[in-house]
Amino acid sequence: MTKERTIQGRGIDHIRLTSHAIEMPFNAPKINWFATQPSERGPVIGTISDKQQRNCIGSHGGSYTIYRALSIASGKYPANHKPDLHNTQPTDLIKPQPSWFEPGKIISLDPWGAHIVDAFGDYLEKGYNIQPSIAVTQAYLKLPEIYDAISKGRLHIDGKFINAAGDLKVTKVAIDPVWHLPSIAARIGLDEGSLRKILFRETGGMFPELVTRSDLKVLLPPIGSTTAYIFGDVSDLSNPDIELTCRVHDECNGSDVFGSDICTCRPYLTHGIEEAVRTAQKGGVGLVVYYRKEGRALGEVTKFLVYNARKRQLGGDSAATYFARTECVAGVQDARFQELMPDVLHYFGIRKIHNLHSMSNMKYDAITKSGIEVVNRLSIPDYLIPDDAQVEIEAKKAAGYFTRDTIRTGDALERIKGRDLDL
């Protein structure tokens, strides 16, 4: 007979729903989401070491909370750990912007998330277990495409943005999702109660507080984080008079990391990085924001199923049926829901993007609708498109994605074919 192990410091014999009175956080600070001072706004506390301090739904760590639970269950992670935040402060100060306090502007991340030590130090001294949801650091990027750009004279080593080895100096900002539910509901034109019920139902009842605790207005959703890569001075992002080149990029593991040639993702990403660095070298600033929305937020399994369906369909992989195959498998062409995407841009105080490297109308419309001016839109250069990705790019052009090229229709679109699976 296997002897069950008890996790030290945390009772696991009996589970109570968080809606029960005994679990209600009597000592939790109140959150006033758009308050101008952190003392008035209050910290977001999603840690569970002291449930009386919790003032939000979910827990810190997003999609990694389950791994943390397994580590705790195996005895390899201290259940009541409180992070030592000494020397973890941002390497670059991201100053509060007017957009932080404008109702409805930033609703899917906590703009004070990188300022825990300074903004909420009094809470930390009292023993509150507050964890940052944003971290800022510096690094160098080693990219073969950048080395190629240097060798061909498109970029030059300057010792500031590109070192002698050809590596790129960058400021990296990791951002965990923090959702203000009333504002999320308002942005999508839904009442808060209905949004809560849908979130509760579609997560299989993962968070009962969504329907039992209407007083808790903040959700830490179990989804992936976002990372911003800044080339140049971070403070220049908020200055509309300084040229800003930006690429907003949605994750594609197969292409971005492993170089799969069925799509244009990595070429577009590295081209955006190159253009961002070039702008910085000219006295401007470059920004690449990387969102974890794999496979148009349908997931990599669904994406690979679609690949097979495209390659095996009668007539082969054709640009004319590119989106139809996705819809057949997933039920929708795209689930990325770009309405929350501009929040990261507003976190930096961006008001104008001079060069936006994106063909997506969903992204462009979300950005401009949020109040950010876009001067120039730029599509991926033809020479960067892999042969097998011609299906994707021509299908997108035909579907209305931004382009200045000729748009193929009818038989011309049908003739754009991809490889067979066995070639």
N, C-alpha and C positions, 0 to 999 in steps of 0.2 A: 504494500500500500504506500502510495506517495504521500509524504507529509507536506501539507501546504505551508508556505512560508509567509510570515507577516511582514509587511513593509514597516520598518522602524520609523516612528514619528508620524505615521499616517494610518488611521483606522480604515480597514477595508472590509470589515465584517458586515457592516450594514450600510446600505446606500439610501440616502434620502434625496428626493428631488429638490433642486435648489429653490423651488417655489414654497417649500415648507418653511414655516416661521423660524425654526431653529437655524436655518442656513442663511437667513436674510442678513445682509451686511450692514449692521447698525453703525459701524464705525467708518464706513466708506466715505471718502470725500465726494462732494457733488461735482458734476461736470457741467460747466456752462460753455458749450462748444465754441462759440465765436467771441468769447470775452477777450479783451485786449491785453490783459495782464495774466501771466501764468498763475498767480495767486488766486485770481478770480476764476480762471478756466478750470483749474484743478487737474491733477494727474490721472492718467488712465491706468488702472491697476487690474491686470488680468492674471496675476499670479495666484496660486491656490495654496500657498504655504500658510496663509491666514485668511480664511474665507470671510472674516468680518471686515476685511479691507477691500474686498472686491467691489468694483463699481461698474463692471461691464460684463457682457456675455462672451463666453469663450475663454481662451487663454493665450498667452504670448507664444509665438513660435510658428503661427500659421500652419502650414502643411507638415511641419516637423514635430508637432505635438505628439503624434502617435509614436514616433521613434523615441521621444523622451519618455513616454509612458512605458515602452518596452524596456528601456534602459533601467528605469526605476524598478520595474517588475523583476528584472534579472539581478537586481542588487548592485548594479554598476554605476548608479547615479543617485546621489543623495536626495531624498524626497523633498526635504525642506531647504534646499540650497538657496542662498541669497547671493547674487553676484557682487563681487568686489569691483566697483566702477572706477577705482583709482586709476588715473592716466588713460581712461578710455574716451575722453572728450574729443570732439571733432578736430581734425587737423586743419580744417578750413571752416571759418565761422559763417553759417548761413543765417543772416540777420532776419528778424521778423519783417514781413512785407505787408502792405495794406491788404493784399489778397488773403492773408491768414485770418483776417477778422471780418471780411465781407460775407454776410450770410449766404450760404449756398455755394461758395466758391471752392473751398477745400473740404471735402466730406468723406473721402475714402482713405485718408492718412492723417496722422497726428502731427501737425507742424511743429509741436513742441517735443516731438519724439526723440530728437538728438540732444535736447537741452536738459535732460533729467537732473544731472548733478547740480547745475547752476539754478535752474528754474524751480526745482522741487527739493532742494537740499534740506529744507526744514522738515519735510516729510521723511526723508531718508534718515535724518538724525533721530526721529521719533520711532524708527524701526519699520516704516512702511516698505514693503518689498515691491519697489517700482522698477520696471525694466525698460530700457530704451527700445523704441520701435524704429529708430533711424540711427545709422552709424555712418561716419564720414572719415575716410582715410585717403592716403596717397599711394600710388604704385607706378610701375612701368609696365607697358604692354609690349610684348614681343609678337609681332604679326608678320608672316611672310609677305602678305600683300603690301604692307608698308615698306618692307625692305625693297620690294620690286618697284614701288613708286619712287623711292629714293634713287635706285640704280638707273631709272629711266628719266630722272630729272623732274618728276612731277612734284616731289617734295624735296626739301633740303635740310641737312643737319644744321641746327642752329645753336645747340647747347642749352636751349631753354625748354622748348617743347619736344625736341628730338635730340637724344644724346649721341655721343660719338659712335655708339654701337648700332644706332638706328632705332632705338627703343623710344616709345612714346611716354612722356610724363602725363599722368592723369590723376584727377581727383575722383574718387569713387564714393557714391552715396547709395547705401543699401536701405530700402524702405519697406517695412512690413505693413500690410493693410490694416487700417483701423477705420471702421465704418460708423458714421453718425446716421443712425437709421431714419430719423425723421427727414433729414436732408436728402438721403438716398431716395426715399419714397417720393419726395417732392420733385426731384430732378427727373424721375421717370414718369411723373404724372399719376402716382398711385397713392392711396391713403396708407398710412403707416401700418395700420392693423392688417390690411391685406398683404402688404409686403412681408410682414412677420410670419403670417400663416403660410405663405408660399415658401419662404426660406425654411421654415420648420418642416413642411411636408417634403420638399425636394431634397433635404438632407437626411431623410429617414428619421425625423424626430431627434436629431443629434443635440439640439439645443432647446430644451423645454422652456427655458426662460424667454424665448422669443414670443411665446403665447401666454406665459404665466407672470412675467415680470415687465409690465409696460413702463415701470419707472426706470428701468435700465435702457438707456438710449444708444449705447455704444456696443458694437459687435466686433470681435476679433475673428474674422472668418478664417477657416482652415484652407486657405489658398496660398499660392506662391507669392513671393515678394517681387519688388521692382528694383532695378539698379540703374543709377544714372552715372554716366562717364562724362566728365567735364574736362575740356581741353582749353586751358586759359584760366583767367581770374574768375572765381565763382561769383563775385559781386557784380561782374559785368553782365551776367545773365538778366538782371533786372533793369539794365539801362537800354532803353529802346533806341538810343543813338549809336550804340555799338553793334556792329554787324554780328548777327547770330546765325549760325548754321546748325540745323537740328535734324536728326534722324530718330523717329519714334519707331521702334522695332519690336515685333512680337516674336517670342521664342520659337525656334525651329531647331531642335537638337540634331536632327539628321544632317542638316546643311550647315548650321552655324558651327557645330563642333566637329562633325565627321566628314563634311564636304560632299554630301549627296548632291547629285547634279540634276535631280528632278524638279528643283525649284530654284528661285533666284535669291533665297534668303541670305546666305553667307556673302555672295557677291555684293548685294545691296547693303548689307551691314558694314562690310569692310570699306566699301566705297563711301558710305556715310561717315565713317571714321576718318578716312583720308581727307574728305572735304571739310570736316570739322577741324582737323589739324591745320589744313591750309588756311582756313579763315583765322584761326588763332595766330598763325605766323604773320598774317597781314594786319594784326592789331585788333582782331575781333575775338570771338569766343565760340567754341564748338561744344555741342551737347548731343550725346547719344543716350536715349533712354530705352532700357531693355525690360520688356514686360513678359512675365511668365504666363503666356497664353498659348501653350503648345497646340499645334494643329487647329488654329483658329478657335482656340478654347474648347475644342472637341476632344482633345487628347491624342496622344501618339498612336494608340491602338486603333482608334477610328481612322486616323490619317493613313495608316498602313493598309487598312481594309479598303479604303477608297483607292489607294494606289493599285491594288490588285484588281478592283472592279474596273478601273480605267483601262488597265492593260489587257484585260481579258474580254472586254465587251466586243460585240460584233463590229468589225471595222477598225478595231484597235483604239489606241489612246488618241483622242482627237480634241482639238481646242473647242470644237462645236459642242461637245458634251461634257466639258471639264466641270462645270458647276453642277450639272445634273447628277453626276455620279456621287458627288459629296452629299447632295440632298437626298438621294436614294438611300444612302447608308445612314446618315446622321439625322435626317429629317429637316435640316436647315443648311444653308450654304455657309453661314458664318455665325458663330456664337460669341464673338469677342466683346460685344457690348462696349463700344469705345467711349460711351458717355462719361465714364469715370477716368479715362486716360489722361485728360488735361490737368487733373489735380496735381500731378507731379510738376508740371510746368508752372502752375500757380504757386507751388511751394517755393520755387526759386524767384518768384516775382516777375516772371516773363510776361511782357505785354506785346512784344513784336518779335516774330521770327522772320528774318530776312530771306533765308533759304531753307525751305522745308523739303527734305528728301523723302518723299512718300507719294505713291500713286493712288493711295486709298482715299476714296471720297468719305468713307466713314470716319477716318482719322481727321481729315481736313475739316469736315463739317463739325465734328466735335470740338476741335481746337478753336475755330473761328466763332462758333456759337457760344463758347465760354468767354469770349471777349478778347481773344488774342488775335492780333493782326498778322496775316501771312502775306509777305510781299511776293516771293517767288516759289513756285512748286517745281520740283525737279524729279524726273523719272530716272530709272537705272539706264546707263548707257548701253547701247546694243552690244558692244564688244564684250560686255561682262556676262551676258546671258548664256548659260550652258545650252548645248544643243537640245537636250531632253527637256529643258525648261521652256522651250519655245511654246509648248502647249499652254502652259500656265500663263505666260505673259500675253500671248495673243488673245486668250480667252478673257483675261482681265481687261484688256483694251476694248474688246467687243462688248463687254458688260458695262462699260462706262467709266472704268478707272482712268485717272488722269494720264494723258499722253498728248504729245504733239505729232506723233507718227500717224501714218495711214492706218485706219481701222478696217480690218478684214471682216467680211460678212459672207454668208452663204457658202458657196463651194470653196471660195478662197480660205475661209476659216476651217472648213471640213478637211482641207488638204494639209493642215498643220498637224503632223503626227508625231507621237513619241515612240520610243523603242518598245519592242515587245519585251516581256518579262525575261525570256531566255536569251536575250542578246546582250 
